[in-house]
Amino acid sequence: MEKFEVDLDTESIWFDEAWRTREDLAKDIKAKLEAGDYQISQPSQAIELLNQSLSQMQVLSLRIPGDMAEALEAVRQETGRTPGSIIRQLIENWLNPEDEEAEAADAPAEEAIPEAEAENADIQEAEAEESAEAQEAAEETPAAEEGELPEDASKEDAPAGLFGGTGKKKKR
């Protein structure tokens, strides 16, 4: 059977470049038969799928806070979709989160590569900056000879056994 898109809210199906209801499809089939055109398999499949889809639906009602209703209305206006179709999509995503991950994984590699390259470049740039800052700090700090503490440290700051340290840090 050919795949058709069903709109559950308007109880219609996308067929022959238009949204068609059961009544529309029945009229088309009847007109074809009256004209002696017996090629009615596709409109018959469409009406069969629409009937099947609608017979399997269950009606749910829900109460939502006003701010959530306003947000839903904003999405409805932005997308042109019905509240029911938006909520069904959200429920489907909630129940099948791996489907979203699979869709993301199936995205063309060409789209992912520039993003990954840009992210990689940002990371490399940040690492280079950190490395340069660390090198500058090392150059500015006078090197202590082996067995000597830096000028601004005391023996209590050094770990026990190193630089003659006691391992007992002073409270400052």
Residue pairs with C-beta under 8 A, 6 or more apart in sequence:
1 45
1 48
1 49
2 42
2 45
4 13
4 14
4 15
4 45
4 46
4 49
4 50
5 13
5 14
6 12
6 13
6 14
6 49
6 50
6 53
6 54
7 13
7 14
7 19
7 85
8 53
8 54
8 57
8 84
8 85
8 88
9 82
9 84
9 85
10 19
10 21
11 21
11 22
11 50
11 54
12 19
12 20
12 21
12 24
12 50
13 19
13 20
13 25
13 46
13 47
13 49
13 50
14 20
15 25
15 42
15 43
15 46
16 28
16 42
16 43
20 28
20 46
22 47
22 50
22 51
25 43
25 46
25 47
25 50
26 47
28 43
29 40
29 43
29 44
29 47
32 38
32 39
32 40
32 43
33 40
62 87
64 72
72 83
72 86
72 87
73 83
75 81
75 86
76 82
76 83
76 86
79 86
92 99
93 99
93 100
141 150
142 150
142 151
144 150
144 163
147 163
147 164
148 163
149 155
149 157
149 158
149 163
149 164
149 165
153 163
154 170
155 163
155 164
155 165
155 166
156 165
156 166
156 167
156 168
156 169
156 170
157 165
157 169
157 170
158 164
158 165
158 166
158 167
159 165
159 167
160 166
160 167
161 167
